[in-house]
């Protein structure tokens, strides 16, 4: 009869250790997932900012070209662009 309580204590101790290890693993996985998610959001924000910068630079370049060219050159470019746009089916 004395062996049963000893076995139950040993079993419960192993169970507590197993649950503790499982919780530690789950906490580690949660921390890694959260860190990766934050890194992904940061990378996405950087990509969007770089795209916005490229767009602003291109708009400034186009604005500069339109402002410095004479009206005939701008008209020719616009006609060519519209012709190419219509040819593409847009």
C-alpha positions as CSV (number, residue, x, y, z in Angstrom):
1,X,0.0,0.0,0.0
2,X,2.9,2.4,0.5
3,X,4.0,2.0,-3.1
4,X,0.9,3.5,-4.5
5,X,1.3,7.0,-2.9
6,X,4.9,7.0,-3.9
7,X,4.0,6.2,-7.5
8,X,1.3,8.8,-7.6
9,X,3.7,11.5,-6.3
10,X,6.3,10.5,-8.9
11,X,3.6,10.6,-11.6
12,X,2.2,13.9,-10.5
13,X,5.7,15.4,-10.3
14,X,6.4,14.2,-13.9
15,X,3.1,15.6,-15.0
16,X,3.9,19.0,-13.4
17,X,7.3,19.0,-15.1
18,X,5.7,18.0,-18.5
19,X,3.1,20.7,-18.2
20,X,5.7,23.3,-17.3
21,X,7.9,22.3,-20.3
22,X,4.8,22.4,-22.6
23,X,3.9,25.9,-21.3
24,X,7.5,27.1,-21.8
25,X,7.5,25.8,-25.4
26,X,4.2,27.5,-26.1
27,X,5.4,30.8,-24.6
28,X,8.5,30.6,-26.8
29,X,6.5,29.9,-29.9
30,X,4.2,32.8,-29.1
31,X,7.2,35.2,-28.6
32,X,8.8,34.1,-31.8
33,X,5.5,34.5,-33.7
34,X,4.9,37.9,-32.3
35,X,8.5,39.0,-33.1
36,X,8.2,37.8,-36.7
37,X,4.9,39.5,-37.1
38,X,6.3,42.8,-35.9
39,X,9.3,42.4,-38.2
40,X,6.9,41.7,-41.1
41,X,4.9,44.8,-40.4
42,X,8.1,46.9,-40.2
43,X,9.3,45.5,-43.5
44,X,6.0,46.2,-45.1
45,X,6.0,49.8,-43.8
46,X,9.5,50.3,-45.3
47,X,8.4,48.9,-48.6
48,X,5.4,51.2,-48.8
49,X,7.5,54.2,-47.8
50,X,10.1,53.4,-50.5
51,X,7.3,53.0,-53.1
52,X,5.9,56.4,-52.0
53,X,9.3,58.0,-52.3
54,X,9.7,56.6,-55.8
55,X,6.3,57.8,-56.8
56,X,7.0,61.3,-55.4
57,X,10.3,61.5,-57.2
58,X,8.7,60.4,-60.5
59,X,6.0,63.0,-60.1
60,X,8.5,65.7,-59.4
61,X,10.5,64.7,-62.5
62,X,7.4,64.7,-64.7
63,X,6.3,68.1,-63.3
64,X,9.8,69.4,-64.0
65,X,9.7,68.2,-67.6
66,X,6.3,69.6,-68.2
67,X,7.2,73.0,-66.7
68,X,10.5,73.3,-68.6
69,X,9.3,72.0,-72.0
70,X,7.5,74.2,-74.5
71,X,3.8,73.7,-75.1
72,X,4.3,71.9,-78.4
73,X,6.7,69.4,-77.0
74,X,4.3,68.7,-74.1
75,X,1.4,68.3,-76.6
76,X,3.4,65.9,-78.8
77,X,4.3,63.8,-75.7
78,X,0.7,63.7,-74.5
79,X,-0.6,62.7,-78.0
80,X,2.0,59.9,-78.2
81,X,1.1,58.7,-74.7
82,X,-2.6,58.7,-75.5
83,X,-2.0,56.8,-78.7
84,X,0.1,54.2,-76.9
85,X,-2.5,54.0,-74.1
86,X,-5.3,53.4,-76.7
87,X,-3.2,50.8,-78.5
88,X,-2.8,48.9,-75.2
89,X,-6.6,48.7,-74.8
90,X,-6.8,50.8,-71.6
